[in-house]
Amino acid sequence: MKRIYLARHATTHHAKKEQQDRDRPLTTKGREEACWLGQKIKEVPPSIIVSSSAVRARETSEIIQKTLGTEIELNLIPELYLASPQIILRQLAELTDTHDTILLIGHNPGLSQFLFDISGPNSDRTALQRIYGGLPPAGFGILNSNIENWVELTKSNTELERIYYPEE
C-alpha cells in the first residue's frame, strides 16, 4: 500500500518588480502554514519529500522537514514547477518502490487537477467536492493506493481519503 500527501505550497509574497514567479518566497503566514502541514502529517510521516524547485515550494518543504524533526530525503524537481497532471504522475512513477509514504509539494492548477484525475470511485465524495475550487495555499490531500510499485498508480487503484485546508 502506498500513501501520498499531495500539498500545495504555502502562502507567498506577490512578485516584486522584475522578480520571476518561481523566485517568490513565503510570507510569515506561509511559514506558519508550512509548520501546520508538518504537524498534520507527523503521525504517518513521509520517507521522502518530492517538491517543485520553486522558492515557495522549496521553503515549504524545508519547514516541513524541520517540523517533522527526522531525516527525510528532499528531492527538488524543476519539472514540478507548474506541472500538469501527466508530469506529476510521471514523477510519482519514477519513485523508488521502497518509499511507501511520500509528500509531493507543487502548484495549482495542475495539483488540483491531478487530485481529480487520480481519485478513483471509492474516493470520499466530500473530499472531492472540496477541491472543485482548487487547493488553497497549504491545502493538501491524502491519497491511498493498494499498489506495491509506483509505476502501477492509476485511478482504479487509488482513492482520495481526505482534503485539509490550513489550520483545520
C-alpha positions, -999 to 999 in steps of 0.1 A, spaced: 0 0 0 12 35 -9 2 68 7 6 102 -10 3 135 7 -2 160 -21 2 196 -9 1 230 -25 30 253 -14 21 277 15 12 314 11 37 336 -8 46 372 -13 34 389 -45 62 392 -71 83 423 -68 91 443 -99 112 422 -123 111 392 -99 104 358 -116 73 339 -104 94 309 -94 115 331 -70 87 343 -48 93 334 -11 69 325 16 52 351 38 52 349 76 17 334 73 31 309 48 58 298 72 32 292 98 11 272 73 42 251 64 46 242 102 9 233 103 14 210 73 43 192 91 22 188 122 -7 173 103 14 146 86 36 139 117 16 108 127 24 90 94 54 109 81 67 105 46 101 89 39 107 114 11 95 149 1 93 154 -37 89 191 -44 89 217 -71 122 236 -71 104 270 -70 114 290 -39 80 288 -23 77 251 -27 113 245 -15 108 267 16 75 249 24 94 215 21 123 226 43 100 239 70 80 206 69 113 187 72 123 207 102 88 203 118 89 166 114 123 165 131 136 135 113 160 128 84 136 129 55 150 130 20 141 161 -1 141 158 -38 137 191 -56 124 186 -92 123 216 -116 97 198 -138 72 200 -109 70 238 -113 35 245 -126 34 208 -137 5 192 -155 -12 161 -140 7 140 -166 40 153 -153 30 147 -117 21 111 -125 53 106 -143 74 119 -114 55 96 -90 61 66 -113 98 73 -111 99 70 -73 118 41 -57 93 15 -45 109 14 -10 90 46 -3 56 38 9 45 72 22 56 104 3 48 141 3 46 159 -30 46 197 -30 36 216 -61 14 242 -76 -21 248 -90 -38 243 -113 -20 210 -121 -20 197 -85 -58 201 -80 -64 186 -115 -42 156 -106 -62 150 -75 -94 148 -96 -77 127 -123 -62 101 -99 -91 98 -73 -109 66 -81 -145 55 -75 -140 47 -38 -129 83 -30 -145 103 -3 -172 124 -20 -169 153 4 -131 155 -2 -137 156 -40 -161 184 -36 -136 204 -15 -112 206 -44 -136 219 -70 -123 255 -65 -86 243 -63 -65 237 -33 -57 269 -13 -21 276 -3 -10 249 21 -41 228 13 -34 191 10 -50 158 2 -43 123 13 -44 96 -14 -41 58 -7 -33 32 -33 -32 -5 -30 -1 -9 -51 34 -22 -44 51 -3 -73 47 34 -80 45 27 -117 12 9 -111 -5 41 -98 -39 46 -116 -74 60 -109 -87 24 -105 -64 16 -76 -63 50 -58 -87 68 -35 -88 102 -21 -92 99 17 -94 135 28 -87 171 19 -74 196 46 -74 233 44 -49 253 65 -55 254 103 -82 227 103 
